[in-house]
Every structure is written in structure tokens, then in C-alpha cells.
Amino acid sequence: MSADARADRAAPAASVASATPVAPVTRVRVTAEPDWYESAGISLGIRVGGLVFTSGQAPVDERGATVGAGDFEAQARRALANLSTVLGNAGSGLDRLVKLTVFVTDVAHQDVFARLRAEHYVAPFPAESFVQVAALADPAWLIEIEGIGAVE
């Protein structure tokens, strides 16, 4: 089939001018007191409708200082605690997670995270991606976790 024939069979392009107006999306910033990401100009999370989208939660304390340098389990516990705080402040929680993305600098820690997952999540378990990356924003971080939670 010629390129012209394929182009003729393609779906018609949508016209921007004739598109139905869409209501503006209301985004609500999720914060904590203190907000450990505020100085970086990053929202801890954003609530849109019935969902909350979190920023990657790192192993940091309320002042933004790294917790558990060199200790994957300590860092994972802190990142999960931060995730729980952000979700809770948005009206959600770890029990309402629908999607989780876990970034690690060494996939060998997957067994440790699986044990922690069993301590924190309830069935039905959230969809999850466990991804090894070359580095995170701070070289001392071994893990960063972002999630999408359902809001009550």
C-alpha cells in the first residue's frame, strides 16, 4: 500500500478549534509541617480529584537531612514513613495506594524491601515497579519511593 493510501485511511485529525471546552483541573498541594521539600521548590504531593500523586519520598528527616547513611533498611523505613505522612496529609494512606514506584541504587535490596512491603501494605496490594537507577538526587540515598493513592 502506498504512503498516500495509508494517509487516506488514517483517522481524521482532531480540530483544536472545535474541541469541547474542558473544565480546569483543581490541583491541591500536599504539605507537612515542616515540609522537607519546600526549600527545593518541590511539592510533597499533589491531590487531583480522588487521587494523590506523591513526589519521590527520600530517606530524609523533617529538616531534609539524610537518615541511615549506608543502611538500606533504615532508609527504606524512613522513605516509607515519609510516604505515609504525605498520603495521610492528603486524606489517603499506605492502605489506599494504587501504584508504587521504588527507585533503588542496588536491586540486591529487593528482598529487604519485600519484607518491609509485607509489614506496610494490605491486600489488594498496589501495582508496583521496582527500578534500579545509577544514582538518586543525593549520593547518600539508596532508595526513593513515589506513590499514587486513592483519597477518601
Secondary structure, 3 states (H helix, E strand, C coil): CCHHHHHHHCCCCCCCCCCCCCCCCCEEEECCCCCCCHHHCCCCEEEECCEEEECCECCECCCCCECCCCCHHHHHHHHHHHHHHHHHHCCCCHHHEEEEEEEECCHHHHHHHHHHHHHHCCCCCCEEEEEECCCCCCCCCCEEEEEEEECC
